[in-house]
């Protein structure tokens, strides 16, 4: 039984570390939260179900904390617009989005998670990926 727990916890850790490749604090927070939650859940309960529950709780908590960090970092570069950051527009090419700021540049956001704040380096503002 102990070998099964070790293998499952190792698999959960490997999966959670894959999330750390995200460029945003939200993705990194979810990955580290899942890893920490899986370890604590496995140690506290000694079974796979505890590790899985710990991973889910940790991932959600980490994502919430990371999301607030992403928002705070975007705000420090300029004032937050009234009503929040606007969303970019989808284009005909999957993964490419048009900025809501003139001159309406198109950006490749394939590696950016949905809802993340993106800087428009040409139009001079921030917008969210839909």
The 8 nearest C-alpha neighbors of each residue, nearest first, counted from 0:
[[1, 3, 2, 4, 46, 5, 45, 47],
 [0, 2, 4, 3, 5, 45, 6, 46],
 [3, 1, 5, 0, 4, 6, 7, 8],
 [4, 2, 6, 0, 5, 1, 7, 47],
 [5, 3, 7, 1, 2, 6, 47, 8],
 [4, 6, 2, 8, 3, 7, 9, 1],
 [7, 5, 9, 3, 4, 8, 10, 2],
 [6, 8, 10, 4, 9, 5, 3, 11],
 [7, 9, 11, 5, 10, 6, 4, 12],
 [8, 10, 6, 12, 7, 11, 5, 13],
 [11, 9, 7, 13, 8, 12, 6, 14],
 [10, 12, 8, 14, 9, 13, 15, 7],
 [13, 11, 15, 9, 34, 14, 10, 16],
 [12, 14, 10, 16, 11, 15, 9, 17],
 [15, 13, 11, 17, 12, 16, 10, 18],
 [14, 16, 30, 12, 17, 18, 13, 34],
 [17, 15, 19, 18, 13, 14, 30, 12],
 [16, 18, 14, 15, 19, 20, 13, 30],
 [19, 17, 30, 16, 20, 15, 21, 26],
 [20, 18, 27, 16, 21, 17, 30, 26],
 [19, 21, 18, 17, 22, 27, 16, 26],
 [22, 20, 26, 19, 23, 18, 27, 24],
 [21, 23, 20, 24, 26, 111, 27, 19],
 [24, 22, 25, 26, 21, 27, 69, 115],
 [23, 25, 65, 27, 26, 28, 69, 68],
 [26, 24, 65, 62, 66, 28, 23, 27],
 [27, 25, 29, 21, 28, 23, 24, 18],
 [26, 28, 19, 24, 30, 29, 25, 21],
 [29, 27, 61, 65, 62, 25, 31, 26],
 [28, 30, 58, 61, 62, 32, 26, 27],
 [31, 29, 15, 18, 27, 33, 32, 19],
 [30, 32, 34, 28, 33, 29, 35, 27],
 [31, 33, 57, 58, 61, 29, 35, 30],
 [34, 32, 54, 58, 57, 36, 30, 31],
 [35, 33, 31, 12, 37, 32, 36, 15],
 [34, 36, 32, 38, 37, 33, 31, 39],
 [35, 37, 53, 54, 57, 33, 39, 38],
 [38, 36, 54, 50, 53, 40, 34, 35],
 [37, 39, 41, 35, 36, 40, 42, 34],
 [38, 40, 42, 36, 41, 37, 43, 35],
 [41, 39, 50, 49, 53, 37, 43, 38],
 [40, 42, 50, 45, 38, 39, 44, 49],
 [43, 41, 39, 45, 40, 44, 38, 50],
 [44, 42, 40, 41, 39, 45, 49, 38],
 [45, 43, 41, 46, 49, 42, 40, 50],
 [46, 44, 41, 42, 43, 47, 49, 4],
 [47, 45, 44, 48, 49, 41, 4, 50],
 [46, 48, 50, 49, 4, 51, 41, 7],
 [47, 49, 51, 50, 46, 52, 41, 40],
 [50, 48, 40, 52, 47, 51, 41, 44],
 [49, 51, 40, 37, 41, 53, 47, 48],
 [52, 50, 54, 48, 53, 49, 37, 47],
 [51, 53, 49, 55, 54, 50, 48, 56],
 [54, 52, 36, 40, 37, 50, 56, 51],
 [53, 55, 33, 37, 36, 51, 57, 52],
 [56, 54, 58, 52, 57, 53, 33, 59],
 [57, 55, 53, 59, 58, 54, 60, 52],
 [58, 56, 32, 33, 36, 54, 60, 55],
 [59, 57, 29, 33, 32, 61, 55, 60],
 [60, 58, 62, 56, 61, 57, 29, 55],
 [59, 61, 57, 63, 62, 58, 56, 64],
 [62, 60, 28, 29, 32, 58, 64, 59],
 [61, 63, 29, 25, 65, 28, 59, 60],
 [64, 62, 66, 60, 65, 61, 59, 67],
 [63, 65, 61, 67, 66, 62, 60, 68],
 [66, 64, 25, 24, 68, 62, 28, 67],
 [67, 65, 25, 69, 63, 68, 64, 62],
 [66, 68, 70, 64, 65, 69, 71, 63],
 [67, 69, 65, 71, 66, 70, 72, 64],
 [70, 68, 66, 72, 67, 71, 24, 65],
 [69, 71, 67, 73, 68, 72, 74, 66],
 [72, 70, 68, 74, 73, 69, 67, 75],
 [73, 71, 69, 75, 74, 70, 68, 76],
 [74, 72, 70, 71, 75, 76, 69, 116],
 [75, 73, 71, 76, 77, 72, 79, 78],
 [74, 76, 72, 77, 73, 71, 78, 79],
 [77, 75, 74, 73, 72, 78, 79, 124],
 [76, 78, 74, 75, 79, 73, 124, 125],
 [79, 77, 74, 80, 76, 75, 73, 81],
 [78, 80, 74, 83, 77, 81, 84, 73],
 [81, 79, 83, 84, 82, 78, 85, 77],
 [80, 82, 83, 79, 84, 78, 85, 74],
 [81, 83, 80, 84, 85, 79, 86, 78],
 [84, 82, 80, 81, 79, 85, 126, 127],
 [83, 85, 126, 80, 127, 125, 86, 79],
 [86, 84, 126, 127, 83, 87, 99, 125],
 [87, 85, 127, 126, 129, 128, 88, 84],
 [86, 88, 98, 97, 99, 128, 96, 127],
 [89, 87, 97, 96, 90, 86, 98, 99],
 [90, 88, 96, 97, 95, 87, 91, 93],
 [89, 91, 92, 96, 95, 88, 97, 93],
 [90, 92, 93, 89, 95, 96, 94, 88],
 [91, 93, 90, 95, 94, 89, 96, 107],
 [94, 92, 95, 91, 90, 89, 109, 96],
 [93, 95, 109, 108, 107, 92, 96, 89],
 [96, 94, 107, 106, 93, 108, 92, 90],
 [97, 95, 89, 88, 106, 105, 90, 87],
 [98, 96, 105, 88, 87, 104, 103, 106],
 [97, 99, 87, 103, 100, 104, 105, 96],
 [100, 98, 87, 103, 97, 101, 85, 86],
 [99, 101, 122, 103, 98, 102, 124, 123],
 [102, 100, 103, 122, 99, 104, 98, 121],
 [101, 103, 104, 122, 100, 121, 98, 99],
 [104, 102, 101, 98, 100, 97, 99, 105],
 [103, 105, 98, 97, 102, 106, 121, 101],
 [106, 104, 97, 96, 98, 95, 103, 107],
 [107, 105, 96, 95, 108, 97, 104, 98],
 [106, 108, 95, 109, 94, 96, 105, 110],
 [109, 107, 111, 94, 110, 95, 106, 96],
 [108, 110, 94, 111, 107, 95, 112, 93],
 [111, 109, 108, 112, 21, 22, 107, 94],
 [110, 112, 108, 109, 113, 115, 22, 128],
 [113, 111, 115, 114, 110, 128, 23, 109],
 [114, 112, 128, 115, 129, 111, 127, 116],
 [113, 115, 128, 127, 129, 112, 116, 86],
 [116, 114, 127, 113, 128, 112, 117, 111],
 [115, 117, 127, 126, 125, 114, 128, 118],
 [118, 116, 126, 125, 127, 115, 119, 128],
 [117, 119, 125, 120, 124, 126, 116, 123],
 [120, 118, 124, 123, 122, 121, 125, 117],
 [119, 121, 123, 118, 122, 124, 125, 104],
 [122, 120, 123, 119, 104, 102, 101, 124],
 [123, 121, 100, 101, 119, 120, 124, 102],
 [124, 122, 120, 119, 121, 125, 100, 118],
 [125, 123, 119, 118, 122, 126, 100, 120],
 [124, 126, 118, 117, 119, 116, 84, 127],
 [125, 127, 85, 84, 117, 86, 116, 87],
 [128, 126, 116, 86, 115, 114, 117, 85],
 [127, 129, 114, 113, 87, 115, 86, 116],
 [128, 113, 114, 86, 127, 87, 88, 89]]
